């Protein structure tokens, strides 16, 4: 049975616990680079099942989700209470043809977008962290909550990549 939106949100929140979300976000690109260093292109592109993403597809997803989050952060800060659209990640994967991405380019795009977001987040005033948006799938969330979600999202996909590589961490 597929995970509900609420189960997904709860699971991701458990990943974060008392960890610093900005530190996790800052460390994730380098952590992912270490994980895939020396791994064959064949293994990076191998899907564990027809309906499951390969490592390169996960990295492409991380890059494009970071792009979407860039827009969401900025919309909430500029327009408190803004409507935040969701997106169909499977459709984005098909439209973006994630399976054909170069793994290094996917990781580099993710890293660059993440750096831009972190640079912006580090300049926010306390009241800007509490500005919010109304996400069509997740309800109201603040800039702070989105930053926490993105850190937990990083942990989730890092665990997924570890599993695909057979790493026990």
FENLINPE-V362519 format. One record per backbone hydrogen bond with DSSP energy under -1.0 kcal/mol. NH is the residue of the N-H (numbers start at 1). CO is the residue of the C=O. E is the energy in kcal/mol with one decimal. If there is no record, write none. Layout:
# FENLINPE-V362519
nh	co	e
NH	CO	E
NH	CO	E
This chain:
# FENLINPE-V362519
nh	co	e
8	4	-2.5
9	5	-2.4
10	6	-2.4
11	7	-2.6
12	8	-2.5
13	9	-2.1
14	10	-2.0
15	11	-1.3
16	12	-1.1
17	13	-1.7
19	16	-2.9
24	20	-2.2
25	21	-2.4
26	22	-2.4
27	23	-2.3
28	24	-1.8
31	27	-2.2
32	28	-2.9
33	29	-2.2
34	30	-2.3
35	31	-2.1
36	32	-2.0
39	36	-2.2
44	40	-2.4
45	41	-1.6
52	49	-2.1
56	44	-2.5
58	54	-2.1
59	55	-2.5
60	56	-2.2
61	57	-2.4
62	58	-2.6
63	59	-2.1
64	60	-2.5
65	61	-2.9
66	62	-2.0
67	63	-1.7
68	64	-2.1
69	65	-2.5
70	66	-2.1
71	67	-1.6
72	68	-2.2
73	69	-3.1
74	70	-1.9
75	71	-2.5
76	72	-2.5
77	73	-2.3
78	74	-2.4
79	75	-3.1
81	132	-3.3
82	79	-2.1
84	134	-2.4
89	87	-1.1
92	88	-2.6
93	89	-2.0
94	90	-2.0
95	91	-3.4
96	92	-2.9
98	93	-1.9
100	97	-2.5
101	98	-1.8
106	102	-2.5
107	103	-2.3
108	104	-2.4
109	105	-2.6
110	106	-2.3
111	107	-2.7
112	108	-2.6
113	109	-2.4
114	110	-2.6
115	111	-2.6
116	112	-2.0
117	113	-2.2
118	114	-2.9
119	115	-2.5
120	116	-1.9
121	117	-3.0
122	118	-2.4
123	120	-1.6
124	121	-1.2
128	125	-1.1
129	125	-1.2
133	141	-2.4
134	82	-3.2
135	139	-2.5
136	84	-2.3
139	135	-2.2
141	133	-2.4
143	131	-2.0
144	129	-2.3
146	142	-2.5
147	143	-2.4
148	144	-2.1
149	145	-2.6
150	146	-2.6
151	147	-1.8
152	148	-2.4
153	149	-2.7
154	150	-2.1
155	151	-2.0
156	152	-2.7
157	153	-2.4
158	154	-2.5
159	155	-2.6
160	156	-1.9
161	157	-2.4
162	158	-2.7
163	159	-2.4
164	160	-2.2
165	161	-2.0
167	162	-3.0
